[in-house]
Amino acid sequence: MAVCAPLGGETNKGKRMNALILQDPSARSIVFPDSAKDAREDALEACALVGAVRNADENEKAQAAMAMNDEFLSKMESARVEAKKPALEECRLIDRKVAEFVSDAKAEQLRVRKMQGDWLTHEEAIRRDAEVARLRDIEALERQKRQEMARSENHEAREAIQARYEGMQATMPMPPPPPRAQGQSIRPKLNIEITNIDALNAAYPHCVRKEPKMLELQAVINSLPEGTTIPGVTFERVIASGTVGRRKQGVLEIGGGG
């Protein structure tokens, strides 16, 4: 059975009748013909007859149903992969052509954005330095204010000192942010380089992702004697049933439309 065949036209008509997917690349459409629907129904009906597996005979019947269902699913998967190939190649071609066409513009984007970023970073550093100096001056004024208020003779003098220093602090506004050009967005960004992931994990474990290596873990478990445990892992040895693969047939027949 051919799993993917052209939609329309008379070429390979017999193969189209047995295909699981009828494809028309020019129209970007696929159809599931009666052959695909029949194969699906045959597989479902075979599985529906399996109500339990309690002995060798029932296991044999279940395996026959699984073989039919596995073959159907395998062929449909092959048909899906083959049907996507023309579209994937088209997408790759589009990606390559567009990437080549815009390569100079991309390079200029990186060059100019870097110059803008360097200048904005410099301006932001100046702003931060000015803010630090402003806060130091405010702290100094606060100390002077408290000293004068401590020497005040009455409540009126204390309020006058308070008002005078508040006026002085009002003349020390926060430094403005770097100027923004029309249509320009400015946002903080971090350039991060991990120099010691173990130290990072020790200090901030929630910032490090831990994932088990399943293939290596399975190899360790399979090498252990029966009854041995692994810290932090629960496992159970079970038997999984499958179907022995058959020799694969050709999966794609696509031609021009009629």
MIDOSE-1310 file (N, C-alpha, C; in nm, 2 decimals, decimal comma, always signed):
residues 258
mavc	+0,08/-0,12/+0,00/+0,00/+0,00/+0,00/+0,09/+0,12/+0,00; +0,07/+0,21/-0,10/+0,14/+0,34/-0,10/+0,07/+0,43/+0,01; +0,15/+0,49/+0,09/+0,09/+0,57/+0,20/+0,06/+0,71/+0,16; +0,12/+0,77/+0,05/+0,09/+0,90/+0,01/+0,10/+0,91/-0,14
aplg	-0,01/+0,96/-0,20/-0,02/+0,96/-0,35/-0,08/+1,10/-0,39; -0,06/+1,13/-0,52/-0,11/+1,25/-0,57/-0,26/+1,26/-0,57; -0,32/+1,38/-0,55/-0,46/+1,40/-0,56/-0,50/+1,45/-0,70; -0,59/+1,39/-0,77/-0,63/+1,43/-0,90/-0,54/+1,37/-1,01
getn	-0,59/+1,37/-1,13/-0,52/+1,31/-1,24/-0,53/+1,16/-1,25; -0,48/+1,10/-1,36/-0,49/+0,96/-1,38/-0,37/+0,88/-1,35; -0,25/+0,95/-1,32/-0,13/+0,88/-1,30/-0,13/+0,80/-1,17; -0,09/+0,67/-1,19/-0,08/+0,58/-1,07/-0,22/+0,57/-1,00
kgkr	-0,32/+0,55/-1,09/-0,46/+0,55/-1,03/-0,48/+0,44/-0,93; -0,42/+0,32/-0,96/-0,44/+0,21/-0,87/-0,37/+0,23/-0,74; -0,26/+0,30/-0,75/-0,19/+0,32/-0,62/-0,26/+0,43/-0,54; -0,32/+0,53/-0,61/-0,40/+0,63/-0,54/-0,52/+0,56/-0,46
mnal	-0,58/+0,46/-0,52/-0,69/+0,39/-0,46/-0,65/+0,33/-0,33; -0,52/+0,29/-0,32/-0,48/+0,22/-0,19/-0,40/+0,31/-0,10; -0,39/+0,44/-0,14/-0,31/+0,53/-0,05/-0,38/+0,57/+0,07; -0,30/+0,61/+0,18/-0,36/+0,65/+0,30/-0,38/+0,80/+0,30
ilqd	-0,31/+0,87/+0,22/-0,32/+1,02/+0,21/-0,32/+1,05/+0,06; -0,41/+1,13/+0,02/-0,41/+1,19/-0,12/-0,37/+1,33/-0,11; -0,26/+1,37/-0,18/-0,20/+1,50/-0,16/-0,20/+1,58/-0,29; -0,23/+1,71/-0,27/-0,22/+1,80/-0,39/-0,14/+1,91/-0,34
psar	+0,00/+1,91/-0,37/+0,09/+2,01/-0,32/+0,06/+2,15/-0,37; +0,01/+2,15/-0,50/-0,02/+2,29/-0,56/-0,13/+2,36/-0,48; -0,23/+2,28/-0,43/-0,34/+2,34/-0,36/-0,32/+2,33/-0,21; -0,21/+2,27/-0,17/-0,17/+2,26/-0,02/-0,29/+2,19/+0,05
sivf	-0,33/+2,08/+0,00/-0,45/+2,01/+0,06/-0,42/+1,86/+0,07; -0,48/+1,79/+0,17/-0,47/+1,65/+0,17/-0,61/+1,60/+0,20; -0,63/+1,47/+0,16/-0,76/+1,41/+0,18/-0,73/+1,27/+0,22; -0,81/+1,22/+0,32/-0,80/+1,08/+0,36/-0,91/+1,00/+0,28
pdsa	-0,86/+0,92/+0,19/-0,95/+0,84/+0,10/-1,01/+0,72/+0,17; -1,10/+0,65/+0,10/-1,17/+0,54/+0,16/-1,07/+0,43/+0,20; -0,96/+0,42/+0,13/-0,86/+0,32/+0,17/-0,80/+0,35/+0,31; -0,78/+0,47/+0,34/-0,73/+0,51/+0,47/-0,84/+0,48/+0,58
kdar	-0,96/+0,52/+0,55/-1,07/+0,50/+0,64/-1,10/+0,36/+0,67; -1,09/+0,27/+0,56/-1,11/+0,13/+0,57/-1,00/+0,07/+0,66; -0,87/+0,11/+0,64/-0,76/+0,06/+0,72/-0,78/+0,10/+0,87; -0,83/+0,22/+0,89/-0,85/+0,26/+1,03/-0,96/+0,18/+1,09
edal	-1,07/+0,16/+1,02/-1,18/+0,08/+1,07/-1,15/-0,06/+1,10; -1,06/-0,12/+1,01/-1,02/-0,26/+1,03/-0,94/-0,27/+1,15; -0,85/-0,17/+1,18/-0,77/-0,17/+1,30/-0,85/-0,16/+1,42; -0,95/-0,07/+1,42/-1,03/-0,04/+1,53/-1,12/-0,16/+1,56
eaca	-1,17/-0,22/+1,46/-1,26/-0,34/+1,48/-1,18/-0,46/+1,54; -1,05/-0,47/+1,49/-0,97/-0,58/+1,55/-0,94/-0,56/+1,69; -0,92/-0,43/+1,73/-0,89/-0,40/+1,87/-1,02/-0,41/+1,96; -1,13/-0,38/+1,90/-1,26/-0,39/+1,97/-1,29/-0,53/+2,01
lvga	-1,24/-0,63/+1,94/-1,26/-0,77/+1,97/-1,18/-0,82/+2,09; -1,08/-0,74/+2,13/-1,00/-0,78/+2,25/-1,06/-0,72/+2,37; -1,12/-0,81/+2,45/-1,18/-0,77/+2,57/-1,10/-0,79/+2,70; -1,01/-0,89/+2,69/-0,92/-0,92/+2,80/-0,80/-1,00/+2,75
vrna	-0,70/-1,00/+2,83/-0,58/-1,09/+2,80/-0,55/-1,17/+2,93; -0,61/-1,30/+2,93/-0,60/-1,38/+3,05/-0,52/-1,51/+3,03; -0,49/-1,54/+2,90/-0,42/-1,66/+2,87/-0,35/-1,65/+2,74; -0,27/-1,75/+2,70/-0,19/-1,74/+2,58/-0,27/-1,72/+2,45
dene	-0,39/-1,79/+2,44/-0,47/-1,77/+2,33/-0,52/-1,63/+2,31; -0,57/-1,57/+2,42/-0,61/-1,44/+2,41/-0,50/-1,34/+2,39; -0,38/-1,37/+2,44/-0,26/-1,29/+2,41/-0,23/-1,29/+2,26; -0,25/-1,41/+2,20/-0,22/-1,43/+2,06/-0,32/-1,34/+1,97
kaqa	-0,44/-1,35/+2,01/-0,54/-1,27/+1,94/-0,52/-1,12/+1,96; -0,48/-1,08/+2,08/-0,45/-0,94/+2,11/-0,33/-0,89/+2,02; -0,23/-0,98/+2,01/-0,12/-0,94/+1,93/-0,15/-0,93/+1,79; -0,24/-1,01/+1,73/-0,28/-1,00/+1,60/-0,35/-0,87/+1,57
amam	-0,44/-0,83/+1,67/-0,50/-0,70/+1,66/-0,40/-0,58/+1,67; -0,30/-0,60/+1,76/-0,20/-0,49/+1,77/-0,12/-0,48/+1,65; -0,09/-0,60/+1,59/+0,00/-0,59/+1,47/-0,08/-0,51/+1,36; -0,21/-0,53/+1,34/-0,29/-0,46/+1,24/-0,29/-0,31/+1,28
ndef	-0,31/-0,28/+1,41/-0,32/-0,14/+1,45/-0,19/-0,07/+1,44; -0,08/-0,14/+1,48/+0,05/-0,08/+1,48/+0,09/-0,05/+1,33; +0,06/-0,15/+1,24/+0,09/-0,12/+1,10/+0,02/+0,00/+1,04; -0,11/+0,01/+1,08/-0,19/+0,13/+1,03/-0,13/+0,26/+1,09
lskm	-0,10/+0,26/+1,22/-0,04/+0,38/+1,27/+0,10/+0,41/+1,22; +0,18/+0,31/+1,19/+0,31/+0,33/+1,14/+0,30/+0,39/+0,99; +0,21/+0,33/+0,91/+0,19/+0,38/+0,78/+0,14/+0,52/+0,78; +0,05/+0,55/+0,87/+0,00/+0,69/+0,87/+0,10/+0,79/+0,92
esar	+0,19/+0,75/+1,01/+0,30/+0,83/+1,05/+0,40/+0,85/+0,93; +0,43/+0,75/+0,85/+0,51/+0,76/+0,74/+0,44/+0,85/+0,63; +0,31/+0,84/+0,62/+0,24/+0,93/+0,52/+0,25/+1,07/+0,57; +0,23/+1,09/+0,70/+0,24/+1,23/+0,75/+0,37/+1,29/+0,72
veak	+0,48/+1,22/+0,75/+0,62/+1,27/+0,73/+0,64/+1,30/+0,58; +0,60/+1,21/+0,49/+0,62/+1,23/+0,35/+0,54/+1,34/+0,30; +0,41/+1,35/+0,35/+0,33/+1,46/+0,30/+0,38/+1,60/+0,34; +0,46/+1,61/+0,45/+0,51/+1,73/+0,49/+0,64/+1,77/+0,42
kpal	+0,71/+1,68/+0,36/+0,84/+1,71/+0,30/+0,84/+1,82/+0,20; +0,74/+1,82/+0,10/+0,74/+1,94/+0,01/+0,73/+2,07/+0,08; +0,64/+2,08/+0,18/+0,62/+2,20/+0,25/+0,74/+2,24/+0,33; +0,81/+2,14/+0,39/+0,93/+2,17/+0,47/+1,04/+2,22/+0,38
eecr	+1,05/+2,16/+0,26/+1,16/+2,21/+0,17/+1,12/+2,35/+0,12; +1,00/+2,37/+0,10/+0,96/+2,51/+0,06/+0,99/+2,61/+0,17; +0,96/+2,57/+0,30/+0,99/+2,66/+0,41/+1,14/+2,69/+0,42; +1,22/+2,58/+0,41/+1,36/+2,60/+0,42/+1,41/+2,69/+0,31
lidr	+1,36/+2,67/+0,19/+1,40/+2,76/+0,08/+1,36/+2,90/+0,10; +1,24/+2,93/+0,16/+1,20/+3,06/+0,19/+1,29/+3,12/+0,30; +1,32/+3,04/+0,40/+1,41/+3,09/+0,51/+1,55/+3,13/+0,45; +1,61/+3,04/+0,36/+1,74/+3,07/+0,31/+1,74/+3,19/+0,22
kvae	+1,64/+3,21/+0,13/+1,63/+3,32/+0,04/+1,61/+3,45/+0,12; +1,52/+3,45/+0,22/+1,50/+3,57/+0,30/+1,62/+3,61/+0,38; +1,69/+3,50/+0,44/+1,81/+3,53/+0,52/+1,92/+3,59/+0,43; +1,94/+3,54/+0,31/+2,04/+3,60/+0,22/+2,00/+3,74/+0,19
fvsd	+1,87/+3,76/+0,16/+1,83/+3,90/+0,11/+1,84/+4,00/+0,22; +1,82/+3,97/+0,35/+1,83/+4,07/+0,45/+1,96/+4,06/+0,53; +2,06/+3,98/+0,49/+2,18/+3,97/+0,57/+2,25/+4,10/+0,59; +2,26/+4,19/+0,49/+2,32/+4,32/+0,51/+2,25/+4,40/+0,60
akae	+2,11/+4,40/+0,59/+2,03/+4,48/+0,68/+2,04/+4,43/+0,83; +2,05/+4,30/+0,84/+2,07/+4,24/+0,98/+2,20/+4,29/+1,04; +2,31/+4,28/+0,95/+2,44/+4,33/+1,00/+2,44/+4,47/+1,05; +2,37/+4,56/+0,97/+2,36/+4,70/+1,00/+2,28/+4,72/+1,13
qlrv	+2,17/+4,64/+1,14/+2,09/+4,65/+1,26/+2,17/+4,62/+1,38; +2,25/+4,51/+1,38/+2,34/+4,48/+1,50/+2,44/+4,59/+1,52; +2,50/+4,64/+1,41/+2,60/+4,75/+1,43/+2,55/+4,87/+1,49; +2,44/+4,92/+1,44/+2,38/+5,05/+1,48/+2,32/+5,03/+1,62
rkmq	+2,25/+4,92/+1,64/+2,19/+4,90/+1,78/+2,30/+4,89/+1,88; +2,41/+4,83/+1,85/+2,52/+4,83/+1,95/+2,57/+4,97/+1,98; +2,59/+5,05/+1,88/+2,63/+5,19/+1,91/+2,53/+5,26/+2,00; +2,40/+5,24/+1,96/+2,29/+5,30/+2,05/+2,30/+5,25/+2,19
gdwl	+2,31/+5,12/+2,20/+2,32/+5,06/+2,33/+2,44/+5,10/+2,41; +2,55/+5,12/+2,35/+2,67/+5,16/+2,42/+2,65/+5,31/+2,47; +2,59/+5,39/+2,39/+2,57/+5,53/+2,43/+2,47/+5,54/+2,54; +2,36/+5,46/+2,53/+2,26/+5,47/+2,63/+2,31/+5,41/+2,76
thee	+2,39/+5,31/+2,75/+2,45/+5,25/+2,87/+2,54/+5,35/+2,94; +2,62/+5,43/+2,86/+2,70/+5,53/+2,92/+2,62/+5,64/+2,99; +2,51/+5,68/+2,92/+2,43/+5,79/+2,97/+2,36/+5,74/+3,10; +2,32/+5,61/+3,10/+2,26/+5,56/+3,22/+2,35/+5,55/+3,34
airr	+2,48/+5,52/+3,31/+2,58/+5,51/+3,41/+2,60/+5,65/+3,47; +2,60/+5,76/+3,39/+2,61/+5,90/+3,43/+2,49/+5,93/+3,52; +2,37/+5,89/+3,48/+2,25/+5,91/+3,56/+2,26/+5,85/+3,70; +2,31/+5,72/+3,70/+2,32/+5,65/+3,83/+2,42/+5,72/+3,92
daev	+2,53/+5,76/+3,86/+2,63/+5,83/+3,94/+2,57/+5,96/+4,00; +2,50/+6,03/+3,92/+2,43/+6,16/+3,96/+2,33/+6,13/+4,07; +2,26/+6,02/+4,06/+2,16/+5,98/+4,16/+2,23/+5,94/+4,29; +2,34/+5,87/+4,29/+2,41/+5,84/+4,41/+2,46/+5,96/+4,48
arlr	+2,51/+6,06/+4,40/+2,56/+6,19/+4,45/+2,44/+6,26/+4,52; +2,33/+6,26/+4,45/+2,21/+6,33/+4,50/+2,17/+6,27/+4,64; +2,17/+6,14/+4,64/+2,13/+6,07/+4,77/+2,23/+6,10/+4,88; +2,36/+6,11/+4,84/+2,46/+6,15/+4,95/+2,43/+6,29/+5,00
diea	+2,40/+6,38/+4,91/+2,37/+6,52/+4,95/+2,25/+6,53/+5,04; +2,15/+6,45/+5,00/+2,02/+6,44/+5,08/+2,05/+6,39/+5,22; +2,14/+6,29/+5,23/+2,17/+6,23/+5,36/+2,25/+6,34/+5,44; +2,34/+6,41/+5,37/+2,41/+6,51/+5,45/+2,32/+6,62/+5,50
lerq	+2,22/+6,66/+5,41/+2,13/+6,76/+5,45/+2,04/+6,71/+5,57; +2,01/+6,58/+5,56/+1,93/+6,52/+5,67/+2,00/+6,53/+5,80; +2,13/+6,50/+5,80/+2,21/+6,51/+5,92/+2,22/+6,65/+5,98; +2,24/+6,74/+5,88/+2,24/+6,88/+5,93/+2,11/+6,93/+5,98
krqe	+2,00/+6,88/+5,92/+1,87/+6,92/+5,97/+1,85/+6,87/+6,11; +1,88/+6,74/+6,13/+1,86/+6,69/+6,26/+1,95/+6,76/+6,37; +2,07/+6,79/+6,33/+2,15/+6,87/+6,43/+2,09/+7,00/+6,46; +2,04/+7,07/+6,36/+1,98/+7,21/+6,39/+1,85/+7,19/+6,47
mars	+1,77/+7,09/+6,43/+1,65/+7,07/+6,51/+1,68/+7,03/+6,65; +1,79/+6,96/+6,67/+1,82/+6,92/+6,81/+1,86/+7,04/+6,89; +1,91/+7,15/+6,83/+1,94/+7,27/+6,90/+1,83/+7,38/+6,90; +1,72/+7,35/+6,83/+1,61/+7,44/+6,83/+1,56/+7,47/+6,97
enhe	+1,51/+7,60/+6,99/+1,46/+7,64/+7,12/+1,31/+7,62/+7,14; +1,24/+7,61/+7,03/+1,09/+7,59/+7,05/+1,04/+7,52/+6,92; +0,91/+7,50/+6,93/+0,84/+7,42/+6,82/+0,84/+7,50/+6,69; +0,82/+7,63/+6,70/+0,82/+7,71/+6,58/+0,95/+7,71/+6,51
area	+1,06/+7,72/+6,59/+1,19/+7,72/+6,53/+1,22/+7,58/+6,46; +1,17/+7,47/+6,53/+1,18/+7,34/+6,47/+1,11/+7,33/+6,34; +0,99/+7,38/+6,33/+0,91/+7,37/+6,21/+0,98/+7,45/+6,10; +1,04/+7,57/+6,13/+1,10/+7,65/+6,04/+1,22/+7,58/+5,98
iqar	+1,30/+7,51/+6,06/+1,41/+7,43/+6,02/+1,37/+7,32/+5,92; +1,26/+7,26/+5,96/+1,21/+7,15/+5,88/+1,17/+7,20/+5,74; +1,10/+7,31/+5,74/+1,05/+7,37/+5,61/+1,17/+7,41/+5,52; +1,27/+7,47/+5,59/+1,39/+7,52/+5,51/+1,46/+7,40/+5,44
yegm	+1,48/+7,29/+5,52/+1,55/+7,18/+5,46/+1,47/+7,11/+5,35; +1,34/+7,10/+5,37/+1,25/+7,04/+5,27/+1,26/+7,13/+5,14; +1,27/+7,26/+5,15/+1,29/+7,34/+5,04/+1,42/+7,32/+4,97; +1,52/+7,30/+5,05/+1,65/+7,27/+4,99/+1,65/+7,13/+4,91
qatm	+1,59/+7,03/+4,97/+1,58/+6,90/+4,91/+1,50/+6,91/+4,78; +1,40/+7,00/+4,77/+1,32/+7,01/+4,65/+1,40/+7,06/+4,54; +1,51/+7,13/+4,56/+1,59/+7,18/+4,45/+1,69/+7,08/+4,40; +1,68/+6,96/+4,45/+1,77/+6,85/+4,41/+1,68/+6,73/+4,35
pmpp	+1,62/+6,76/+4,24/+1,54/+6,65/+4,18/+1,62/+6,54/+4,12; +1,55/+6,42/+4,10/+1,62/+6,31/+4,04/+1,67/+6,34/+3,90; +1,79/+6,29/+3,87/+1,84/+6,31/+3,73/+1,75/+6,25/+3,63; +1,73/+6,31/+3,51/+1,64/+6,25/+3,41/+1,70/+6,13/+3,35
pppr	+1,62/+6,04/+3,29/+1,67/+5,92/+3,22/+1,74/+5,97/+3,09; +1,81/+5,88/+3,03/+1,87/+5,91/+2,90/+1,77/+5,95/+2,80; +1,79/+6,05/+2,71/+1,70/+6,09/+2,61/+1,66/+5,98/+2,52; +1,53/+5,98/+2,48/+1,48/+5,87/+2,39/+1,44/+5,93/+2,26
aqgq	+1,49/+5,88/+2,15/+1,45/+5,92/+2,02/+1,31/+5,88/+1,99; +1,25/+5,96/+1,89/+1,11/+5,92/+1,86/+1,10/+5,78/+1,80; +1,01/+5,71/+1,86/+0,99/+5,57/+1,81/+1,09/+5,47/+1,87; +1,18/+5,52/+1,96/+1,28/+5,43/+2,02/+1,23/+5,37/+2,16
sirp	+1,25/+5,25/+2,18/+1,22/+5,18/+2,31/+1,35/+5,16/+2,38; +1,34/+5,19/+2,51/+1,46/+5,17/+2,60/+1,41/+5,08/+2,71; +1,49/+4,97/+2,73/+1,45/+4,88/+2,84/+1,59/+4,82/+2,90; +1,59/+4,79/+3,03/+1,71/+4,74/+3,08/+1,73/+4,59/+3,03
klni	+1,86/+4,56/+3,02/+1,89/+4,42/+2,97/+2,02/+4,38/+3,05; +2,02/+4,25/+3,07/+2,14/+4,19/+3,14/+2,21/+4,10/+3,05; +2,35/+4,12/+3,04/+2,43/+4,02/+2,98/+2,49/+3,93/+3,08; +2,45/+3,81/+3,08/+2,48/+3,71/+3,19/+2,58/+3,60/+3,14
eitn	+2,68/+3,58/+3,21/+2,78/+3,47/+3,18/+2,79/+3,39/+3,31; +2,76/+3,26/+3,30/+2,77/+3,17/+3,41/+2,92/+3,12/+3,42; +2,99/+3,16/+3,53/+3,13/+3,12/+3,54/+3,15/+3,00/+3,64; +3,05/+2,98/+3,73/+3,06/+2,86/+3,82/+2,92/+2,82/+3,85
idal	+2,86/+2,72/+3,78/+2,72/+2,68/+3,81/+2,71/+2,62/+3,94; +2,81/+2,55/+3,99/+2,80/+2,49/+4,12/+2,78/+2,60/+4,23; +2,86/+2,70/+4,22/+2,85/+2,81/+4,32/+2,71/+2,88/+4,31; +2,66/+2,90/+4,19/+2,53/+2,95/+4,17/+2,42/+2,86/+4,23
naay	+2,44/+2,73/+4,21/+2,34/+2,64/+4,26/+2,34/+2,64/+4,41; +2,46/+2,65/+4,47/+2,47/+2,65/+4,62/+2,40/+2,78/+4,68; +2,42/+2,89/+4,61/+2,37/+3,02/+4,66/+2,22/+3,04/+4,62; +2,18/+3,01/+4,50/+2,04/+3,03/+4,45/+2,00/+2,90/+4,37
phcv	+1,97/+2,80/+4,45/+1,93/+2,67/+4,38/+1,81/+2,68/+4,29; +1,72/+2,78/+4,31/+1,60/+2,79/+4,23/+1,64/+2,85/+4,09; +1,76/+2,90/+4,07/+1,80/+2,95/+3,94/+1,87/+2,85/+3,86; +1,88/+2,73/+3,90/+1,95/+2,62/+3,83/+1,86/+2,51/+3,81
rkep	+1,85/+2,46/+3,68/+1,76/+2,35/+3,65/+1,83/+2,22/+3,66; +1,77/+2,13/+3,73/+1,82/+1,99/+3,75/+1,73/+1,89/+3,67; +1,79/+1,82/+3,58/+1,71/+1,72/+3,51/+1,78/+1,59/+3,51; +1,71/+1,48/+3,53/+1,78/+1,35/+3,53/+1,81/+1,30/+3,39
kmle	+1,92/+1,23/+3,37/+1,96/+1,18/+3,24/+1,90/+1,04/+3,23; +1,78/+1,02/+3,16/+1,71/+0,90/+3,17/+1,78/+0,78/+3,11; +1,85/+0,80/+3,00/+1,92/+0,69/+2,94/+2,03/+0,63/+3,04; +2,11/+0,73/+3,10/+2,21/+0,69/+3,19/+2,15/+0,62/+3,31
lqav	+2,03/+0,68/+3,36/+1,96/+0,62/+3,48/+1,91/+0,48/+3,45; +1,86/+0,46/+3,33/+1,81/+0,32/+3,29/+1,93/+0,23/+3,29; +2,04/+0,27/+3,24/+2,16/+0,18/+3,23/+2,20/+0,14/+3,37; +2,20/+0,24/+3,47/+2,24/+0,21/+3,61/+2,14/+0,11/+3,67
insl	+2,01/+0,14/+3,65/+1,91/+0,05/+3,71/+1,92/-0,09/+3,65; +1,94/-0,10/+3,52/+1,96/-0,24/+3,46/+2,08/-0,31/+3,51; +2,18/-0,24/+3,56/+2,30/-0,30/+3,61/+2,29/-0,34/+3,75; +2,19/-0,30/+3,82/+2,18/-0,33/+3,97/+2,12/-0,47/+3,99
pegt	+2,16/-0,53/+4,10/+2,10/-0,66/+4,14/+1,95/-0,64/+4,18; +1,87/-0,74/+4,16/+1,73/-0,73/+4,20/+1,72/-0,69/+4,35; +1,63/-0,60/+4,37/+1,60/-0,55/+4,51/+1,68/-0,43/+4,55; +1,78/-0,39/+4,47/+1,86/-0,27/+4,50/+1,78/-0,15/+4,47
tipg	+1,80/-0,05/+4,55/+1,73/+0,08/+4,54/+1,82/+0,19/+4,50; +1,77/+0,30/+4,45/+1,85/+0,42/+4,42/+1,79/+0,54/+4,50; +1,87/+0,61/+4,57/+1,82/+0,73/+4,65/+1,75/+0,82/+4,56; +1,63/+0,86/+4,60/+1,55/+0,96/+4,52/+1,48/+0,91/+4,40
vtfe	+1,48/+0,78/+4,38/+1,42/+0,72/+4,26/+1,34/+0,60/+4,30; +1,22/+0,60/+4,24/+1,13/+0,48/+4,26/+1,11/+0,42/+4,12; +1,14/+0,29/+4,10/+1,12/+0,23/+3,97/+1,06/+0,09/+3,99; +1,00/+0,04/+3,88/+0,94/-0,09/+3,88/+0,97/-0,16/+3,74
rvia	+1,02/-0,28/+3,75/+1,05/-0,35/+3,62/+0,92/-0,41/+3,57; +0,88/-0,38/+3,45/+0,76/-0,43/+3,39/+0,79/-0,48/+3,25; +0,70/-0,55/+3,19/+0,71/-0,60/+3,05/+0,62/-0,52/+2,96; +0,68/-0,47/+2,86/+0,60/-0,39/+2,76/+0,59/-0,48/+2,63
sgtv	+0,47/-0,47/+2,57/+0,45/-0,55/+2,45/+0,46/-0,46/+2,33; +0,51/-0,51/+2,22/+0,52/-0,44/+2,10/+0,50/-0,53/+1,98; +0,52/-0,48/+1,86/+0,51/-0,56/+1,74/+0,64/-0,56/+1,66; +0,68/-0,68/+1,62/+0,80/-0,69/+1,54/+0,78/-0,62/+1,41
grrk	+0,88/-0,53/+1,37/+0,86/-0,45/+1,25/+0,87/-0,53/+1,12; +0,79/-0,49/+1,02/+0,80/-0,56/+0,89/+0,88/-0,47/+0,80; +0,92/-0,53/+0,69/+1,00/-0,45/+0,59/+0,91/-0,34/+0,54; +0,97/-0,22/+0,54/+0,90/-0,10/+0,50/+0,88/-0,10/+0,35
qgvl	+0,76/-0,05/+0,30/+0,74/-0,03/+0,16/+0,76/+0,11/+0,12; +0,76/+0,14/-0,01/+0,77/+0,28/-0,05/+0,65/+0,36/+0,00; +0,68/+0,48/+0,04/+0,57/+0,56/+0,11/+0,52/+0,68/+0,03; +0,58/+0,71/-0,08/+0,54/+0,83/-0,15/+0,53/+0,81/-0,30
eigg	+0,42/+0,84/-0,35/+0,40/+0,86/-0,49/+0,33/+0,99/-0,52; +0,40/+1,09/-0,56/+0,34/+1,22/-0,59/+0,37/+1,26/-0,73; +0,27/+1,30/-0,81/+0,29/+1,34/-0,94/+0,21/+1,47/-0,97; +0,22/+1,52/-1,09/+0,14/+1,64/-1,12/-0,01/+1,62/-1,13
gg	-0,08/+1,72/-1,11/-0,23/+1,71/-1,12/-0,27/+1,69/-1,26; -0,40/+1,64/-1,28/-0,45/+1,62/-1,41/-0,51/+1,74/-1,47
